[in-house]
C-alpha cells in the first residue's frame, strides 16, 4: 500500500501541498524516509542480488569445468593403465614366443613338454633379442631328462642347442620288456609322472 492509499486522497493532497518538491515514502514500522534514499537502497539491494546471482553462475560454470577436468584426468589415467597392461602383455607374449622358438631348436619331442620344466623368472630377453638364462636350463634337461628330446638332432639349420650331443639314457621305455629298468621307472615317476604314464601305456602296463 502506498502513501496515497494509506492517507486517503484528501489528506494526501494536503500533505503534498506542505511538502512541496520533497518526496517521502513509508516502510515497515511506520518510519518515514526520503523516497530517493529508499529507491537507492532498493537499487543497491537489487544490484547486490544480481552480483550474487552472477557469482553463483560463475561458480556453477567453474564446478562444471572442474568436473570435466576430473573426468578427463580419470579417462587419461585409465588409458595409461590400459596401455601399461597391454605393453606388459606384449612383452610377456614376445618372451614366451622367443623361448618357444629357442626350445624348438633343441629338437624336443614336444615344446609343450619342455616349458613346465623351465624357470621363467631366470630367463630374460635382451634388447638385441638374445636370450639369457635359457641355454643352461635346456642343457640341464638334455642331460637329466633326455626322454623329452628326440634322439637325432634337427634337420636343416637348427640351433646349436639342438645339435648338441645328448645322453641316450632314459630314451627307451623302462617299462618295456626289452628295456625293463626299475631305477629309470622310479626316476620318471618322480620327475615326470605324465611321461611315465605315457610310457607305461605304450608298454601295456
C-alpha positions in Angstrom: 0.0 0.0 0.0 1.4 3.4 -1.0 1.1 6.7 1.0 -1.8 8.0 -1.0 -3.9 4.8 -0.3 -2.9 5.0 3.3 -3.9 8.7 3.9 -6.7 8.9 1.6 -6.9 11.3 -1.4 -7.9 14.4 0.6 -5.3 14.1 3.3 -2.7 13.1 0.8 -3.3 16.3 -1.2 -2.8 18.4 2.0 0.5 16.6 2.8 1.7 17.2 -0.7 0.9 20.8 -0.5 3.0 21.1 2.7 6.0 19.1 1.4 6.2 20.7 -2.0 9.0 19.1 -4.1 10.2 16.8 -1.2 9.1 13.3 -1.7 8.7 10.7 1.0 7.8 7.0 1.2 6.8 4.8 4.1 8.4 1.5 5.1 7.8 -1.0 7.8 7.2 0.1 11.4 5.9 3.5 10.3 9.3 5.0 9.7 9.4 7.8 7.1 12.4 8.1 4.8 13.1 10.2 1.7 11.9 8.4 -1.4 15.3 9.0 -3.1 17.0 7.2 -0.2 14.5 4.4 -0.3 15.0 4.0 -4.1 18.8 4.0 -3.7 18.7 1.3 -1.1 16.3 -0.7 -3.1 18.5 -0.4 -6.2 21.6 -1.4 -4.2 19.8 -4.4 -2.9 18.9 -5.4 -6.5 22.5 -4.8 -7.6 23.9 -7.0 -4.8 21.4 -9.7 -5.5 22.4 -9.6 -9.2 26.1 -9.8 -8.3 25.4 -12.8 -6.1 23.4 -14.5 -8.8 26.2 -13.8 -11.3 28.8 -15.2 -8.9 26.7 -18.3 -8.3 26.5 -18.8 -12.1 30.3 -18.4 -12.4 30.7 -20.9 -9.5 28.5 -23.3 -11.3 30.4 -23.0 -14.5 33.7 -23.4 -12.6 32.4 -26.6 -11.0 31.4 -27.9 -14.4 34.8 -27.2 -15.7 36.5 -28.9 -12.8 34.2 -31.9 -13.1 35.1 -32.1 -16.8 38.8 -31.9 -15.9 38.4 -34.6 -13.3 36.6 -36.8 -15.8 39.3 -36.1 -18.4 42.1 -36.8 -15.9 40.4 -40.1 -14.9 40.0 -41.1 -18.5 43.6 -40.3 -19.2 44.7 -42.3 -16.2 42.6 -45.2 -17.3 44.1 -45.1 -20.8 47.6 -45.0 -19.3 46.8 -48.0 -17.2 45.4 -49.9 -20.2 48.4 -49.1 -22.3 50.8 -50.2 -19.5 48.8 -53.5 -19.2 49.0 -54.0 -23.0 52.7 -53.3 -23.0 53.3 -55.8 -20.2 51.1 -58.4 -22.0 53.0 -57.8 -25.3 56.4 -58.1 -23.5 55.2 -61.4 -21.9 54.0 -62.7 -25.3 57.2 -61.8 -27.0 59.2 -63.5 -24.3 57.1 -66.7 -24.5 57.4 -66.8 -28.3 61.2 -66.3 -28.1 61.5 -69.1 -25.5 59.4 -71.5 -27.6 61.4 -70.8 -30.7 64.7 -71.5 -28.9 63.3 -74.6 -27.3 62.2 -75.8 -30.8 65.8 -75.5 -31.9 66.7 -78.0 -29.2 64.7 -80.7 -31.0 62.2 -81.6 -28.3 59.5 -84.3 -28.7 57.0 -81.6 -27.9 57.7 -77.9 -27.0 54.8 -78.0 -24.5 56.6 -80.8 -22.6 59.6 -78.6 -22.1 58.0 -75.4 -20.9 56.8 -76.6 -17.5 60.4 -77.6 -16.6 61.8 -74.1 -17.3 62.2 -71.4 -14.7 60.7 -68.4 -16.4 62.0 -65.9 -13.8 65.5 -66.9 -14.6 65.0 -66.2 -18.3 65.3 -62.7 -19.8 65.2 -61.2 -23.3 67.9 -58.7 -24.1 67.5 -55.6 -26.2 69.2 -57.3 -29.2 66.7 -60.1 -29.0 69.1 -62.7 -27.5 68.0 -64.8 -24.5 69.8 -65.1 -21.2 69.2 -68.0 -18.8 67.6 -70.5 -21.2 70.5 -72.3 -22.7 71.8 -73.7 -19.3 68.3 -74.9 -18.4 67.9 -76.7 -21.7 71.3 -78.3 -21.4 70.4 -79.5 -17.9 67.1 -81.0 -19.2 69.0 -82.7 -22.1 71.3 -84.3 -19.5 68.7 -85.3 -16.9 65.5 -85.7 -18.9 66.8 -86.8 -22.3 63.5 -88.6 -23.0 61.9 -85.1 -23.6 64.1 -84.7 -26.7 64.4 -86.6 -30.0 67.5 -88.8 -30.3 68.6 -87.2 -33.6 69.4 -83.5 -34.0 67.1 -81.3 -36.0 67.4 -81.4 -39.8 68.4 -78.2 -41.7 69.7 -75.1 -39.9 68.8 -76.0 -36.3 70.2 -74.1 -33.3 73.4 -75.1 -31.6 71.5 -76.4 -28.7 69.6 -78.8 -30.8 72.8 -80.1 -32.4 74.4 -80.7 -29.1 75.2 -84.4 -28.4 72.8 -85.6 -25.7 72.8 -88.6 -23.4 70.8 -91.5 -24.8 69.8 -92.8 -21.3 66.1 -92.8 -20.5 65.1 -92.6 -24.2 64.0 -96.2 -24.2 60.9 -97.2 -22.4 61.9 -98.7 -19.0 58.5 -100.5 -18.7 59.0 -102.3 -22.0 60.1 -106.0 -21.8 63.3 -105.3 -23.7 64.4 -102.3 -21.6 62.8 -103.0 -18.2 64.6 -100.9 -15.6 63.2 -100.2 -12.1 65.6 -97.3 -11.5 64.6 -95.5 -14.6 60.9 -96.2 -13.8 61.3 -94.6 -10.3 63.1 -91.6 -11.8 60.4 -91.0 -14.4 57.6 -91.4 -11.9 59.2 -88.8 -9.6 60.4 -86.3 -12.2 57.8 -86.6 -15.0 54.7 -88.6 -14.0 52.9 -87.6 -17.2 55.6 -89.0 -19.3 55.8 -92.1 -17.1 52.1 -92.7 -17.6 52.6 -92.4 -21.4 55.4 -94.9 -21.4 53.6 -97.3 -19.2 50.6 -97.2 -21.6 52.9 -97.8 -24.5 54.3 -100.9 -22.7 50.8 -102.1 -21.9 51.1 -101.6 -18.2 
